[in-house]
């Protein structure tokens, strides 16, 4: 009841403060001219936003470093001497699985708890909480001398979803400055009825853009948030568990599935535990392999960034995961032969590179699904629960994968067979449930879910929001 009262108060405040629609006869505007720009036009027009996003992404990239670090450092000779018994050449699978599992556990805990800070206080305070957790992680690892010390560090690093090691001390200050200078997101400010602050945030981000229509953008944000709130009240989808009510439950499942699927196609084999995998496979220089895989990841990210709007979210998620399934199946087949020979060893690396390239791009698009599919007012909560569910599954594979590779199962390279099976099922599900939402506004996505448009027809569906926006923009051109 209290939550409903708060929503009603916020809606009244928004109606009082929001920019009045300038085209009442044509209905509320929920799509701006900016939403129709292509990727290169957007990059060239919004240079400052691009710089802000790249700066924030630099801090977020430490997440990927942390995930890779957990699997790569276990093959380091100095780390083995420090954390394992004398004479050990490969750390026992039970310790590696514990480190990986506790990190995924920390990620799940952090994603579930941080959503309350994000929803209640904004994105910036949530970033500062992450900074504190990361500092605790760095401090713990800097003094780690035993495997259980490293376990605690992994828990903190997972909760912060970030990076640690002694080198991080040189970077944590810079990250703190970036977090402090980042503007609060205008969508969150509008959802809280803080229209003036939302305008200031837009001016910080888009003040360099010629003829940028701040009034139109605020109008679209206000109308979208108010419409979502009215719809939620009509369907009684309010409160803490609104994410799992009505059509929101389907949206939650879709938002999380691309990141969940990455666990089933074998991400832990060729990403998290890549060095461990190739060390067990007999490669004499597993670190060089991980460097090659990191270069492949970079190429995949660049390719995905420049093609996702052109080809769409769906094909760049489903098809790459299918390629990954074929790759891990090939790894399993190679495991049936003497893969220590030069030719098969090279083939092993090739399929690992292919799996890494295909999954990296699809996994990145998973974050787009996690933020684009939910209702705007439930974005933080839905994406948090979706990513937390992914990490809950990751907990299982983080524990099990090292044991598959070098444990009681003793599968080694044949572990690829297991992930080929689970990955095939996950990819098939993705084929049926993932809609195409590239270059769609939140209001358009809301409309298609409300009208129960078949998921496979999202791409070709012409929304009322789009037709109304085209009509309004045509009226503006004729009246100019």
N, C-alpha and C positions, 0 to 999 in steps of 0.2 A: 504494500500500500504506500509506504514511504517513497519507494522508487517511482511509483506511478505519479505521486504528487510532484516529485522533483522534475519528472519529464514534462508535466503540464506547466509547471512554473517556467521551465526553460523555453518551452514552446511559446508562451506568452511573451517572454522577454525577447525572443527572436523576432516575433511578429512586430514588436515595438521598435526594435533596433535595426532590423534588416533593411536592406535597400529595397525600395518599392519597385515592383516590376514595371518596366516602362512600356510593356506591350500587353495590356490587360485583355484586349480584344482577341489576341491570339493565344492566350493562356500563358502559364508560367514557363519561363525559359530554363531548360535543364541541360543544355549542351551549348558550349561556346564555339566561336570560330576557331579558337586554338586547338580544340579537340579534333579537328579535321586535318591538321597538319601531319605530314609524313615525318619519318624519323630524322632525316637530314635537315629538313626545313625547321624542325623543332630544335635541333642542336644548334643551328646557325642563329636562330632567333632568340633562344633562351640561353645565352652563354653564361650568365651569372648563376642561374639555377643549375646548369651543368657543372660548374665549378663547385658549388655547394654540395651537390650530389656526389661528385668524385671525392671530395674531401671526407664526407661522411663514409663513403664506400671504402676509403683507405683504412679507416678504423674498423669497419666491418670485415675487411679482408683478413684481419687477424684471426677471425673465426676459422677460416679455412686453414690458416697456418697452424692453428692449435689442433685441429682435427688430424691434419697430416703429421704433426709432430708426435702425436701419441703413438702412431704406428711406426714412424721412421726411427725415432731415437732408441727404440728397443733393440735395434741392430747395431747401435754404436758401441764400439769396443770399450770406450771409457765408461759409458753408462752401464754396460754389463758388469764391468769390474766393480762399480760402485754399488749396484743394486742386487747383484746375484752372488751366489756362493763361489769361492775360488775354484778355478778350473772350468767354469761354465762358459760355453761358447754360444749357446742359444738359450735365452731366458725361457723358463718353463711357461707353458701356455696358460696355466692357472693364474700367474701373476699378470700376464699381458691382458688376459680376459677381464681380470678384476679392475685394472686401470681403465680399460676401454668402457667397461660397464658402468663404473662409477662416474665417468665423465658424461656419458649419455644420461645417467640419472640426474646429475647436476643440471644438465641442459633442460630436461623435462621440468624439474623443480623451478628453475629460473623462469622458464617461459610461462608456467602457470601462475607464479606469484607476481611477476613483474607486470602482468596485464592490469592488476589492480592499481598500481602506480601510474601506468600509462593512461588508463581510463579516468582515474580520479584527479590526477595532478598534471598530466600532460606527458609528451614524449621526452622533453628535456630532463625533467626530474628522473625519469626512468633511466636515461643515459648516465646520469650522475651516480645512481645506485649501482649500475653495472661497473662504473669506474672504481667504486669502493671495493666491490667484490673482486675485480681483477687485481687490484693492489694487494688484497689479502692472498690471492692465489700466487702472485709473484713472490711475495714474502715467504710463503710456506715452501715453495719449490727451491728458493735460493738456499735454504738451510736443510733441504732433504738429504738424508744420508742412508735411508732404508726404504724398502719397497712400500711400507705402510705410510711413510711420510709423503711419498709421491702420490699415494692413494688420496690423501686429504687434499693435496694440491689439485688433483684432477677433479675432485668434487667442486672446489671453488671455481676452477677454470670453466667447468661445465655450466655452473650457475651464471657466470659472467658471459658465457658463450664467447670466450676470447682467448688471449694468448698469454703465455708466461715463459719463463726462462730468464736467466740473468741479463740478457740483452734487452729485455722488455723494460728495465728500469730507465733506459735511455729514451724510451718511446712513450712511457705512460704519461709524462708531463705534457708532451705534445698532444696526446689524445685528450687529456683533460681540457686543454685550451680549445681544441676543436669542439668538444662537447659543449663547452660554455658559450661559444660563439654561435653555434647553430641556432637558427630561429625556430620558434615553436611552429608546428604545422598549422596552416590556416584552416584546414578541415576540422581539426580538433577544436580550435578556437570558435569556429562557427557553431559547432555542435554544443558548445557551452554557452552560446549566446553572446560571446565576446566579439562583436562585429568590428569594433574599432581596432582592437588588437589584431584581428584577422587581416584587416586592411593594411596595417603596418607591416605584418609579416609578408603579405603579398608585395608590398612596396620594396621590402628588403630583397626579396627573391626576383622580382620582375621590374624593378625600377629602371633598369637599363633597356627595357624592351619598348621600342617605338610604337606609339598608339595602342598600348596595352589597355584593355577596357577593364579596369578594376571593378567598376559597378556591375558589369555583366557577370564577371567571375563570382562576385559575392552573391549576386542574385541567384546564380545557378547553385552554389553551395547551400544557400539558405533554403531555397525551394526543395532541393534534394533531401536535406536533413529533415525538414518539416514534413515532407511527404512520407518519408520512411517512418517517422514517429507516429503519424496518423495511421498508417497501415499497421504498425505494430500494435497500436491500441485497439484497432478494429479486430485484429486476430488474437488479441490477448497474449501477445508475444513480448511481454515486458519482464523485467527482473533479471536476476543473475543468470538464470538458466535459459534465457531467450535463445541462446545459440543453438540449443537442442530442441527447439519447439517449431512445429509446422515446417514450412519450406526452408527455414533456417538450418534444419538438421541436414537436409540434402546439400545445401550450400556449404555447410561445414565439412561434409564428407568429400565433396568435390574439391574444396579448398585444400584439404590435407592430402588427397590421394597422390598427386605427383611426388611429394616428398616421402610419402609412405612407400610408394613403388620403388624409389631409389634404394631403399633398404632391401627389398626382395630381389632386385636384380644383381645384388652383390657389391654394393658400394664399399662395404667393409673390407672386401678382399683386395681390390685394386686401388683403394684410396686410403682408408684408415690404416690398414695393415699391409700396405704394399711392400715396404722394405722387409717386413717379417715374412711375407709370402715368398718373395724372391730369395731371401736368405735360406728358407727351408727348401726352396726349389733347387738350391745348389749354386745360385749365381754368386760369382766371386766379388762382385761390386754392386750390392743391392742399392746403395745410395745413388750411384750413377743412374740406375733405372728410375728411381724416384724423381731425380732431376728431369729426366726425359719426360716422365709422366706429368710433372708440373708444367713444363713447356707445352705439352699437349693440352692441358687444362686451360692455359692462357689463350691458345689459339681457338679453342672451343668457345670460350667466353666472348672473344671478339667476334667470331662468326655468328654466334647467337644474338649478340647485341644489335648487329646491323641487319639481321634477317628476320627477327621475330615479328615485326610489324608487317613485313611484306608477305611472309608465308603463314603467319599466324601462330598462336600458342599451341593449339592442338597437334598439328603435324610435327612440330619441333619438340614435342614431348613424347607422343606415342611411338613414332618411327625410330627415334634414337634409342628408346628403351628396348625396342625389338632388336636393334643392332647389338645392344649390350647383351641381350639374352643369347644371341647367336655367338657372341664373342666368348662368354663364360662357358657355353657349351663346348666351344672349340678348345678352351683351356682344359676342360675335363677330359676331352678326347686325347689331347697331348699327354695328359697325365697317365694314360694307359701305356705309354711307350717310354723309352729311355730319353727323357727330355734333358739329360745332361750333355747330350751331343750339341755341337755348335749350331747346327741347322734348326733343331727343335727348340733349343734355348732361345734363339733369335725369333722363332715363330711365337714362342710364349710371350716375349716382350711385345711383339707386333699386336697380338690380340689384346693384351693388357692396354696398350696405347689406344686401340680402337674402342675398347669398352670405356676407357677414361674419357676419350673425346666425345662419345655419344652421350654418356651419362652426365658429364659436367654441364653441358648446355641444357639438357632436359631438367636437371636438378635446379639450375638457376631460374628457369621458367616456373618451377614449382613455387618460388617466392612470389612471382607475379600472380599465380592462381590464388595463393594464400591471402593476398591483399585485395585483389580485384573482385573475386567471387562473393565475399560476404557483403551484407548491407554496410553502408558507410558507418552507421551508428554502432555496429557490432564488429567493425573491422579488427580492432585491437584484440577483443576477446576471442573472436573466431580464429584468427590467425595464430594466436597464442595457443589455444587448445589444439588446433590442427598440427602445429609444429611440435607441440608437446607429445601428441599421439605418435607422431613420426619418431620422436626420440625414445618413447617407451618401447617401440618395436626395435629401435637401434640398441637399446639396453640388452635385449635378448641376443641380437647378432654380435654385439661387442663382446659378450661373454662367450658365445658359442663358436664364433669364427676362429679365434686362436686355437681352441681345442680341436676344431675340425682340421686345421692346418698342421698343428703339432701337439696333439693331445691323445687321449685315449682312442678317439676315432681313427686317427692316423690317416686321414684322407689325403693330405698334402694337396697337390695340384688338382686332384680329382674333386676337390671341393666345388669346382666349377659346375659339376653335374647338379649339385643341390640347388645352386642359385639359378641355374638354367630352368629348373622346374618351377621354383617359386616365382621367378621373374616372368615366365610365360603367362602364369595366371594373373599376376599384377598388371602386365601389359594389356592383356585381354580385357580386364575390367576397365582400364584407362580408355581403351578404344570405345567402350559403350557409354561412359559417364562424363568424359571431359568435353565441355562445350568450347566453341571458339568465341573469345571475348576480346580479341585484339582491337584496339582503337575504339572501344565502347566506353561510354561514361557510366558512372555508378547508377544514374537514373535509368539508363537504357537496360542495364543488367537487371535492375530491380523489376522493370516492366516485364521483361521476358520470363523471369521466374514467377511473378505474380500471375501472368496469363498462362502459365504452364506450357510455354513453347517447348516443343521437343528439343532435348539437348543437342541433338545432331543437326538441328536446323537453326541454331543461333546465328551462324555465320551469314545466312542469306535473309534473315528476318529484318524487315524494315520497321523500326519502332515508331510509336507515336511521338516519342521524345525527339527523334531525328526529324520527322516530318514537320513538327511544330517549330523546331529550331531553324530548319530551312526556310519555312514560311516567314518567320520573324526576320531572319537575315536578309531575305529577298525584299521585305518591306523596308528595311533600313537602306538597302542599296537604291531602291526606287525613290525613297524620300530624301536621299542625299543630294 
